[in-house]
Amino acid sequence: MDIPVIPFIVLLVLVFIVIIFFMRLLFSKKLNFALKRLNTLHEDYLSKEAKLKEEIEKAKKEKNAEIERGRREAQEMIEVAKKESKNLRNNIEEEASREAARIVKKGKDEIEKLKRDFEADAENKAINLSVQMIEHTFSTEGKEALQRQFIEEIIKEIDSLPKDKFTVKRENIEIKTSYPLDDKERAQLKKVLSEKIGVAVKLEEKVDKELIMGLFIKIGALVIDGSLKNRLKRVIPDLKKKA
């Protein structure tokens, strides 16, 4: 039996339309779901991107802060090193200056010591030479005459000394002379010493030719040197002032 063509075509079109409708409906749902899913992913991506940017920005700030802190610490270390270097240089310069001053002072002290030693040696040689000249120039009578004058002057000098210089109270007094004392000299010396010491003294006399001329008195720890050499030593400062 023949089927009418037109109705069949119409039916096919209707079926096709229905199929297309359902397909569009199904596709629309899937598309909406996909779009929602895509939108969710996009929002999630945007959120993660914003968070990542925030973390990157935070990391940059921390990095910059760390760099700045490192730069400040490095600058502080440089400043400290500069100060320490300056202090070290100043200390070295001060130490070098002190050492140079010490060396100069030591050199001056050595020169002064050598000068003093030379002068003392020259004085001793001059005194010894003077003593030898006197010893060999004057006769025995002449030296003895000078000795008497020496004794007289020494007794006068002792008499002019204050009593508080004679702190040792001793009766026995050691006496050395280049020539024996005569009675007058002995009496004068005993009188003066007794008055100064405060007790009657006894003279223990001894002749010492090495004195050449002069008198040497020992009262315990107290010594009165009236020898020729000591006289010459006392004269030298006056000669230097006049020179």
C-alpha positions as CSV (number, residue, x, y, z in Angstrom):
1,M,0.0,0.0,0.0
2,D,1.4,3.4,-0.9
3,I,2.1,5.8,2.0
4,P,1.5,9.4,1.2
5,V,4.8,11.2,0.8
6,I,3.8,14.6,2.2
7,P,2.5,13.5,5.5
8,F,5.5,11.2,5.9
9,I,7.8,14.1,5.1
10,V,5.9,16.3,7.6
11,L,6.2,13.6,10.2
12,L,9.9,13.3,9.6
13,V,10.3,17.0,9.9
14,L,8.3,17.0,13.1
15,V,10.4,14.2,14.5
16,F,13.6,16.0,13.5
17,I,12.3,19.2,15.1
18,V,11.5,17.3,18.3
19,I,14.9,15.6,18.2
20,I,16.6,19.0,17.6
21,F,14.6,20.5,20.5
22,F,15.5,17.8,22.9
23,M,19.1,17.9,21.7
24,R,19.1,21.7,22.1
25,L,17.6,21.3,25.6
26,L,20.1,18.7,26.5
27,F,23.0,20.7,25.0
28,S,21.7,23.8,26.8
29,K,21.7,22.1,30.1
30,K,25.2,20.7,29.5
31,L,26.3,24.0,28.2
32,N,24.9,25.8,31.3
33,F,26.6,23.2,33.5
34,A,29.8,23.6,31.6
35,L,29.5,27.4,31.8
36,K,28.8,27.2,35.5
37,R,31.7,24.9,36.0
38,L,33.9,27.0,33.8
39,N,32.8,30.1,35.7
40,T,33.5,28.4,39.0
41,L,36.9,27.4,37.8
42,H,37.5,30.9,36.5
43,E,36.5,32.4,39.9
44,D,38.6,29.8,41.6
45,Y,41.5,30.7,39.3
46,L,40.9,34.4,39.9
47,S,40.9,33.7,43.7
48,K,44.1,31.6,43.5
49,E,45.6,34.2,41.1
50,A,44.8,37.0,43.6
51,K,46.2,34.9,46.5
52,L,49.2,34.1,44.5
53,K,49.8,37.7,43.6
54,E,49.3,38.6,47.3
55,E,51.8,35.9,48.3
56,I,54.2,37.1,45.5
57,E,53.8,40.7,46.7
58,K,54.3,39.6,50.3
59,A,57.4,37.6,49.2
60,K,58.7,40.6,47.3
61,K,58.2,42.8,50.4
62,E,59.9,40.3,52.6
63,K,62.7,39.9,50.1
64,N,63.1,43.7,49.9
65,A,62.9,44.0,53.6
66,E,65.5,41.2,54.0
67,I,67.7,43.0,51.4
68,E,67.3,46.3,53.1
69,R,68.1,44.7,56.5
70,G,71.1,43.0,55.0
71,R,72.1,46.4,53.4
72,R,71.8,48.1,56.8
73,E,73.6,45.4,58.6
74,A,76.4,45.5,55.9
75,Q,76.5,49.3,56.3
76,E,76.7,49.0,60.1
77,M,79.4,46.4,59.8
78,I,81.3,48.7,57.4
79,E,80.9,51.6,59.9
80,V,82.0,49.5,62.8
81,A,85.0,48.3,60.7
82,K,85.8,51.9,59.8
83,K,85.6,52.9,63.5
84,E,87.7,50.0,64.6
85,S,90.2,50.6,61.8
86,K,90.3,54.3,62.8
87,N,90.7,53.4,66.5
88,L,93.4,50.9,65.7
89,R,95.2,53.4,63.6
90,N,94.9,56.0,66.3
91,N,96.1,53.4,68.9
92,I,99.0,52.4,66.7
93,E,99.9,56.1,66.1
94,E,99.6,56.9,69.8
95,E,101.6,53.8,70.7
96,A,104.2,54.7,68.1
97,S,104.3,58.2,69.4
98,R,104.7,57.0,73.0
99,E,107.4,54.5,71.9
100,A,109.2,57.3,70.0
101,A,108.9,59.6,73.0
102,R,110.2,56.8,75.2
103,I,113.1,56.1,72.9
104,V,113.9,59.8,72.7
105,K,113.7,60.1,76.5
106,K,115.7,57.0,77.0
107,G,118.3,58.4,74.5
108,K,118.3,61.7,76.4
109,D,118.6,59.9,79.7
110,E,121.5,57.8,78.4
111,I,123.2,60.9,77.1
112,E,122.6,62.7,80.5
113,K,123.9,59.6,82.3
114,L,127.0,59.4,80.1
115,K,127.4,63.1,80.6
116,R,127.1,62.8,84.4
117,D,129.4,59.7,84.3
118,F,131.9,61.6,82.2
119,E,131.8,64.7,84.4
120,A,132.0,62.5,87.6
121,D,135.0,60.6,86.1
122,A,136.6,63.9,84.9
123,E,136.0,65.3,88.4
124,N,137.5,62.3,90.1
125,K,140.5,62.4,87.7
126,A,140.9,66.1,88.3
127,I,140.7,65.6,92.1
128,N,143.1,62.7,92.0
129,L,145.5,64.7,89.8
130,S,145.2,67.7,92.2
131,V,145.9,65.5,95.2
132,Q,148.9,64.1,93.5
133,M,150.1,67.5,92.5
134,I,149.7,68.8,96.1
135,E,151.4,65.6,97.4
136,H,154.4,66.0,95.1
137,T,154.5,69.8,95.0
138,F,154.7,70.5,98.7
139,S,157.3,69.4,101.0
140,T,156.5,67.4,104.2
141,E,156.8,70.6,106.2
142,G,154.6,72.5,103.7
143,K,151.9,69.8,103.8
144,E,152.0,69.7,107.6
145,A,151.6,73.4,107.7
146,L,148.6,73.2,105.4
147,Q,147.3,70.3,107.6
148,R,147.3,72.6,110.6
149,Q,145.3,75.2,108.6
150,F,142.9,72.5,107.5
151,I,142.4,71.3,111.1
152,E,141.6,74.9,112.2
153,E,139.1,75.4,109.5
154,I,137.4,72.1,110.1
155,I,137.1,72.8,113.8
156,K,135.5,76.1,112.9
157,E,133.1,74.4,110.5
158,I,132.1,71.8,113.2
159,D,131.5,74.6,115.7
160,S,129.2,76.4,113.2
161,L,127.0,73.2,112.8
162,P,123.7,73.1,114.7
163,K,123.5,70.6,117.6
164,D,120.5,68.7,116.1
165,K,122.9,67.4,113.4
166,F,124.7,65.4,116.1
167,T,121.9,62.8,116.9
168,V,124.4,60.1,118.0
169,K,125.4,60.4,121.6
170,R,128.8,58.5,121.9
171,E,131.8,59.1,124.0
172,N,134.4,57.4,121.8
173,I,135.0,59.3,118.6
174,E,137.1,57.8,115.7
175,I,139.6,60.3,114.2
176,K,141.8,59.9,111.2
177,T,144.4,62.5,110.3
178,S,147.2,62.7,107.8
179,Y,149.5,64.0,110.6
180,P,149.1,63.5,114.3
181,L,147.1,66.2,116.2
182,D,149.0,68.5,118.4
183,D,147.8,69.3,121.9
184,K,146.0,72.5,121.0
185,E,144.1,70.9,118.0
186,R,143.2,67.9,120.2
187,A,141.9,70.1,123.0
188,Q,139.9,72.3,120.6
189,L,138.4,69.3,118.8
190,K,137.4,67.6,122.0
191,K,135.8,70.8,123.3
192,V,133.7,71.4,120.2
193,L,132.6,67.8,119.8
194,S,131.7,67.5,123.5
195,E,129.5,70.7,123.3
196,K,127.8,69.4,120.1
197,I,127.2,65.9,121.3
198,G,126.4,66.8,124.9
199,V,128.8,64.4,126.6
200,A,132.6,64.4,127.3
201,V,134.2,62.7,124.4
202,K,137.4,60.6,124.0
203,L,139.3,60.8,120.7
204,E,140.5,57.5,119.2
205,E,143.2,58.9,116.9
206,K,144.7,57.2,113.9
207,V,147.2,58.5,111.3
208,D,146.3,57.8,107.7
209,K,148.8,59.0,105.2
210,E,146.5,58.3,102.3
211,L,144.4,61.3,103.4
212,I,147.4,63.5,102.2
213,M,145.9,66.3,104.2
214,G,142.7,66.7,106.2
215,L,140.6,65.1,108.9
216,F,138.1,62.3,109.0
217,I,135.7,62.0,112.0
218,K,133.3,59.1,112.6
219,I,130.7,59.4,115.4
220,G,128.7,56.1,115.0
221,A,126.8,56.5,111.8
222,L,127.6,60.2,111.5
223,V,130.6,61.0,109.3
224,I,132.4,64.3,109.0
225,D,134.7,64.2,106.0
226,G,137.3,66.9,106.1
227,S,139.8,65.2,103.8
228,L,141.6,66.9,101.0
229,K,139.6,65.1,98.3
230,N,136.3,66.1,99.9
231,R,137.5,69.7,100.1
232,L,138.3,69.6,96.4
233,K,134.9,68.1,95.6
234,R,133.2,71.0,97.4
235,V,135.3,73.5,95.5
236,I,134.5,72.1,92.0
237,P,130.8,73.3,91.9
238,D,132.0,76.9,92.7
239,L,134.6,76.6,90.0
240,K,131.9,75.5,87.5
241,K,129.7,78.5,88.4
242,K,132.6,80.8,87.8
243,A,133.6,79.1,84.5
